[in-house]
Amino acid sequence: MSILLVDDFDEERDFLQAVLLKAGYGPVVTAESGRQALELLGIMGRRVTPCDPDVILMDLMMLDIDGLEACRQIRSLERLEHTPIIMITAKTDTADLQAAYTAGATDFLRKPITPVELVARVSTALSLKQELDARIAREQELVAKTEELERALKELKSLRGLIAICSKCKRV
């Protein structure tokens, strides 16, 4: 269970990372800007092995690329479209909340963050991610099985034309 933590304030990043590690989550990869987060995720730059976190915690207000724009870019990648993104901010306007959800955020935490709330929200997000991953894997299995059955049916139909079967007794 890896977590990407994005915040431009060192103290906030260190505090959140300490809380998450104490709660047993990890590894916690940190980024100090939206740009660095996008680079770690392989969206910007040429990262050979992109970070593929189970949950992303991201500050809303950052200098270079803010959390909303970073969230939009993360959601544009198919491999990250179901990764929970929890936005963190001191802003309390409903317009900010709406903007975060519109950009693709899964959840929203207001500063100052209490450790209990952080751990609860991350736990819920991880559960959601595990359920989505299980559903996607099951859908892929079903698609593969359906394709296999369709091939078998096609093969049976082609064989039916080659073998004479009595329509009355159903014997060859």
C-alpha positions in Angstrom: 0.0 0.0 0.0 1.9 3.0 -1.2 0.8 6.6 -0.7 1.9 9.7 -2.6 1.8 12.7 -0.4 2.0 16.1 -2.1 2.4 19.3 -0.1 4.6 22.4 -0.6 5.1 22.9 3.1 7.9 20.7 4.7 6.3 20.7 8.2 2.9 19.6 6.9 4.5 16.9 4.7 6.6 15.6 7.6 3.6 15.6 10.0 1.3 13.8 7.6 4.0 11.3 6.7 4.7 10.6 10.4 1.0 10.0 11.1 0.6 7.7 8.1 3.8 5.7 9.0 2.8 5.4 12.6 -0.6 4.1 11.5 1.2 1.4 9.5 0.8 2.8 6.0 3.7 2.9 3.7 5.7 3.4 1.8 4.9 7.1 1.7 6.4 8.8 -1.2 6.5 12.6 -0.9 6.5 15.4 -3.4 6.9 19.1 -2.7 5.0 20.4 -5.7 2.3 19.5 -8.2 5.0 19.3 -10.9 7.2 16.9 -8.9 4.1 14.7 -8.2 3.3 14.6 -11.9 6.9 13.7 -12.7 6.9 10.9 -10.1 3.6 9.6 -11.7 5.2 9.6 -15.1 2.9 12.3 -16.5 5.6 14.9 -17.0 9.2 14.2 -17.8 10.7 10.9 -18.6 10.5 8.7 -15.5 11.5 5.1 -16.4 9.4 3.5 -13.7 6.5 5.7 -12.6 5.2 5.7 -9.1 1.9 3.9 -8.9 0.4 4.8 -5.5 -2.8 3.2 -4.0 -3.8 6.7 -2.6 -2.8 10.2 -3.4 -3.0 13.0 -0.7 -2.6 16.4 -2.4 -2.6 19.9 -1.1 -5.0 22.1 -3.1 -2.9 25.3 -3.1 0.6 24.9 -4.5 2.8 27.4 -6.3 3.7 25.8 -9.7 0.9 23.4 -10.5 -2.0 23.6 -8.0 -3.8 20.5 -6.7 -6.8 20.9 -9.1 -4.7 21.0 -12.2 -2.6 18.1 -11.0 -5.7 16.1 -10.2 -7.1 16.7 -13.7 -3.9 15.5 -15.2 -3.8 12.4 -13.0 -7.3 11.5 -14.0 -6.4 11.7 -17.6 -4.2 8.7 -17.3 -6.1 5.4 -17.6 -3.9 3.5 -15.1 -4.6 6.2 -12.4 -8.3 7.0 -13.2 -9.5 4.9 -10.2 -6.7 5.9 -7.7 -8.3 7.7 -4.8 -7.2 11.4 -4.5 -7.8 13.1 -1.2 -7.4 16.9 -1.5 -6.1 18.7 1.5 -6.6 22.4 2.1 -7.2 25.3 4.5 -9.9 26.7 2.2 -13.4 26.1 3.4 -15.6 27.5 0.6 -18.1 25.2 -0.9 -16.9 26.4 -4.3 -13.4 25.0 -3.5 -15.0 21.8 -2.5 -17.0 21.6 -5.7 -13.9 22.5 -7.8 -12.0 19.6 -6.1 -14.7 17.1 -6.8 -15.1 18.4 -10.4 -11.3 18.0 -11.0 -11.6 14.3 -9.9 -10.9 14.3 -6.2 -12.4 11.4 -4.3 -12.4 13.0 -0.9 -11.5 16.3 0.8 -9.8 17.1 4.1 -9.7 20.5 5.7 -6.7 21.8 7.6 -5.8 21.6 10.4 -5.9 17.8 10.0 -6.4 15.5 12.9 -4.5 12.3 12.8 -7.7 10.2 13.5 -9.5 11.8 10.6 -6.5 11.4 8.3 -6.1 7.7 9.1 -9.9 7.1 8.7 -10.0 8.8 5.3 -6.9 6.9 4.0 -8.3 3.6 5.3 -11.6 4.2 3.5 -9.8 5.3 0.3 -7.6 2.1 0.4 -10.7 -0.1 0.9 -12.3 1.6 -2.1 -9.2 1.1 -4.2 -9.0 -2.6 -3.3 -12.7 -3.1 -4.2 -12.3 -1.3 -7.5 -9.1 -3.3 -8.3 -11.0 -6.6 -7.5 -13.9 -5.5 -9.6 -11.7 -4.6 -12.6 -9.8 -7.9 -12.3 -13.1 -9.8 -12.2 -14.4 -7.9 -15.3 -11.2 -8.8 -17.1 -11.7 -12.5 -16.2 -15.3 -12.4 -17.4 -14.2 -10.8 -20.7 -11.6 -13.4 -21.3 -14.0 -16.2 -20.4 -16.7 -14.7 -22.7 -14.2 -14.5 -25.6 -13.2 -18.2 -24.9 -16.8 -19.3 -25.0 -17.5 -17.3 -28.2 -14.5 -19.0 -29.9 -15.8 -22.4 -28.7 -19.3 -21.6 -30.0 -18.0 -20.5 -33.4 -15.9 -23.7 -33.6 -19.0 -25.8 -32.7 -21.0 -24.1 -35.4 -18.4 -24.8 -38.0 -18.2 -28.4 -37.0 -22.0 -28.8 -37.1 -21.9 -28.2 -40.8 -19.4 -31.0 -41.3 -21.1 -33.8 -39.3 -24.5 -35.2 -40.4 -26.8 -35.5 -37.5 -30.2 -37.1 -37.6 -32.8 -34.5 -36.8 -35.1 -37.2 -35.3 -32.8 -39.2 -33.1 -30.0 -36.6 -32.7 -27.3 -39.2 -33.6 -24.4 -38.9 -36.0 
